[in-house]
Amino acid sequence: MTAVYEFQARRIDGQTVPLDQYRGRVLLIVNTASACGFTPQFAGLEQLHQTYGPRGLVVLGFPSNQFGAQDPGSNEEIASFCQLNYGVSFPMMAKIDVNGGNADPLYRWLTREAPGLLGSQAIKWNFTKFLVGKDGRVIRRYAPLDKPEKLSGDIEAALAA
């Protein structure tokens, strides 16, 4: 696989979404959790969605319960939490594994394309972010500590490319 457009995902409501539908757009793909110290980043992600969505950014949230069991709820509970607490209107996908033998194929590809610190392919924690350019290739990986608002410059550059 050479581009994100070769994958599909399941939306939080269960519908399959071919990522090809986002061809020519910039994607910010984030593994999320509802009960994490980084959960307030949902507000920053929503702000990026509101600010840059009209210019071609799509934020995609992928809940995962792999880190400290911080997202144990059902997809319906997660969707409700995100909307009620943070006004999330960007696409949320169904809960997945991002590491290990059951890792979603998209995440296996993302981590190969943009390894973490010291070349590690593992996702270390919730709210790891991947910026994908209009060509469907990974531009950069961001750590959970990287707040969404700090990504604006890179997002603007990707949108202008």
C-alpha positions in Angstrom: 0.0 0.0 0.0 1.3 3.4 -1.0 -1.4 5.8 -0.1 -4.1 6.2 2.5 -6.7 6.0 -0.2 -6.2 2.3 -0.5 -7.8 1.7 2.9 -11.2 1.7 4.3 -12.6 2.3 7.8 -15.8 1.8 9.6 -17.5 4.9 10.9 -18.7 4.9 14.5 -22.2 4.2 13.3 -20.9 1.0 11.6 -21.0 2.2 7.9 -17.9 1.3 5.8 -16.0 4.4 4.5 -13.5 4.0 1.7 -10.8 6.5 2.5 -10.6 7.2 -1.3 -13.6 9.5 -0.7 -11.0 11.9 0.9 -8.8 12.0 -2.2 -7.2 15.4 -2.7 -7.8 16.4 1.0 -5.4 16.7 3.9 -6.1 14.3 6.7 -5.3 14.4 10.3 -5.7 10.9 11.7 -5.8 10.5 15.5 -6.2 7.6 17.9 -8.5 8.9 20.6 -9.8 8.0 24.1 -12.6 9.3 26.2 -11.0 9.0 29.7 -7.4 10.1 29.1 -5.4 13.1 30.3 -5.2 14.1 26.7 -9.0 13.8 26.1 -9.3 17.7 26.2 -7.5 17.6 22.9 -10.9 16.8 21.3 -11.6 20.6 21.7 -8.4 21.5 19.8 -9.1 18.9 17.1 -12.6 20.2 16.6 -11.2 23.7 16.3 -8.8 22.5 13.6 -11.8 20.9 11.9 -13.8 24.1 12.0 -10.9 26.3 10.9 -9.4 24.2 8.2 -12.3 21.9 7.1 -13.6 24.4 4.6 -10.1 24.6 3.1 -9.8 20.8 2.7 -8.7 19.3 6.1 -10.5 16.2 7.4 -9.9 15.2 11.0 -10.5 11.4 11.5 -10.8 10.1 15.1 -10.2 6.4 15.8 -11.1 5.5 19.4 -8.9 2.8 20.9 -9.0 1.1 24.3 -5.5 -0.2 24.2 -3.9 2.4 26.5 -4.9 2.1 30.2 -8.4 0.9 29.1 -9.3 4.6 28.7 -12.1 4.1 26.1 -14.0 1.0 27.3 -17.5 2.2 26.1 -19.4 1.1 23.1 -19.2 3.0 19.8 -22.5 4.6 20.6 -21.3 5.7 24.1 -18.1 7.1 22.6 -20.0 9.1 19.9 -22.3 10.5 22.5 -19.4 11.5 24.9 -17.5 13.2 22.1 -20.5 15.2 20.9 -21.9 16.1 24.3 -18.6 17.0 25.9 -16.6 18.5 23.1 -19.1 19.2 20.3 -17.2 16.9 18.0 -18.5 17.2 14.4 -15.5 15.7 12.6 -15.8 12.0 11.5 -15.4 9.5 14.3 -14.6 5.9 13.3 -15.4 2.7 15.1 -13.1 1.6 17.9 -10.0 -0.2 16.7 -6.7 -1.6 17.9 -3.8 0.5 16.8 -1.0 -1.9 18.0 -0.4 -5.6 18.1 -1.6 -8.5 16.0 -5.2 -7.1 15.7 -4.0 -3.7 14.7 -6.2 -2.1 12.0 -4.4 -2.3 8.6 -4.5 1.5 8.3 -2.6 1.9 11.5 -0.1 -0.8 10.6 0.5 1.2 7.4 0.7 4.6 9.2 3.2 3.4 11.7 5.4 1.9 9.0 5.3 5.2 6.9 6.0 7.4 9.9 7.8 5.6 12.7 8.0 7.2 16.1 11.0 8.0 18.3 14.0 5.9 17.6 12.2 4.2 14.7 9.5 2.5 16.8 6.4 1.6 14.9 4.3 1.2 18.0 1.8 3.8 19.0 2.8 4.9 22.5 -0.4 6.4 23.8 -3.7 8.0 23.0 -3.8 11.1 20.7 -0.9 10.2 18.5 -1.5 12.1 15.3 -0.7 11.5 11.6 -0.8 14.3 9.0 -1.5 13.0 5.5 -1.1 15.1 2.4 -3.4 15.6 -0.5 -1.4 12.9 -2.3 -2.4 10.3 0.4 1.1 10.0 1.8 2.1 10.5 5.4 3.8 13.9 6.0 4.4 13.7 9.7 3.7 11.9 13.0 3.0 13.8 16.1 3.3 12.7 19.7 0.3 12.7 22.2 1.9 15.8 23.9 1.7 17.8 20.6 -1.4 19.8 21.1 -3.6 20.2 18.0 -3.2 24.0 17.9 0.6 23.5 17.4 -0.1 21.7 14.1 -1.6 24.7 12.3 1.6 25.6 10.4 2.1 22.1 9.1 -1.6 21.9 8.2 -1.5 25.2 6.3 1.6 24.1 4.4 -0.1 20.8 3.5 -3.2 22.6 2.3 -1.1 25.0 0.2 0.9 22.1 -1.4 
